[in-house]
Amino acid sequence: MFILLQSDTLIVNHNETQEKQSVTDPRLAVLQASAAELKHAIKNPLAIVSGNAQLLLELAKFKELGPDIVDPIRDIEEASRRISLLVDKLAQFEDRDEQTPW
């Protein structure tokens, strides 16, 4: 499969079969085509980072470690949460535009 952008037309080639879909902005078409892949590529490793940060935070609290250890772990957890929210917004963009006819 390949995606070719020409002026305001998106051409998707599936095994010698071409479908042409008109779009208002070729850059938008590229963004929509890669949104699901990007979401998956970010969310899976992010879940590992976030889960491990939560585990480390609980462990640090249990061991009664000071803020020099706990604060950076909280920073990681907060950054993971913010990235997750951004990816969710991207997914909403993808879902909304899948319903929009091209």
CORRAKA-V252596 format. One record per residue. SS is DSSP state (A for helix, B for strand, O for the rest). PSI is psi in degrees with one decimal (none if undefined). BURIAL is # if it has 16 or more other C-alpha atoms within 10 Angstrom, else .. Layout:
<<SS PSI BURIAL> <SS PSI BURIAL>>
This chain:
<<O 140.5 .> <B 157.6 .> <B 127.2 .> <B 129.5 .> <B 126.9 .> <B 115.5 .> <O -109.6 .> <O 27.7 .> <B 134.2 #> <B 123.8 #> <B 119.7 #> <B 123.8 #> <B 119.3 .> <B 103.0 .> <O 60.8 .> <O -3.6 .> <B 125.9 .> <B 135.9 .> <B 129.0 .> <B 131.6 .> <B 125.8 .> <B 133.9 #> <O 154.4 #> <O -27.6 .> <O 116.4 .> <A -32.1 #> <A -35.4 .> <A -39.2 .> <A -41.1 #> <A -42.3 .> <A -43.3 .> <A -38.5 #> <A -29.0 .> <A -1.3 .> <A -45.1 #> <A -42.0 .> <A -41.3 .> <A -42.1 .> <A -47.7 #> <A -43.1 .> <A -28.8 .> <A -44.5 .> <A -38.8 #> <A -53.4 .> <A -31.3 .> <A -36.3 #> <A -36.6 .> <A -46.4 .> <A -47.9 .> <A -44.5 #> <A -42.4 .> <A -35.7 .> <A -41.8 #> <A -40.8 #> <A -45.9 .> <A -37.6 #> <A -44.3 #> <A -41.9 .> <A -41.8 .> <A -38.6 #> <A -42.3 .> <A -40.9 .> <O -1.1 .> <O 46.3 .> <O 154.0 .> <O 178.0 .> <A -21.0 .> <A -21.6 .> <A -43.9 .> <A -41.1 #> <A -45.6 .> <A -32.8 .> <A -40.7 #> <A -37.8 #> <A -42.8 .> <A -44.7 #> <A -43.1 #> <A -42.6 .> <A -39.5 .> <A -41.4 #> <A -43.0 .> <A -42.2 .> <A -41.5 .> <A -42.2 #> <A -40.6 .> <A -41.6 .> <A -37.5 #> <A -38.3 .> <A -38.4 .> <A -41.2 #> <A -37.6 #> <A -39.3 .> <A -45.2 .> <A -47.4 #> <A -41.9 .> <A -43.0 .> <A -17.9 .> <A -27.2 .> <O -15.8 .> <O 121.8 .> <O 138.6 .> <O none .>>
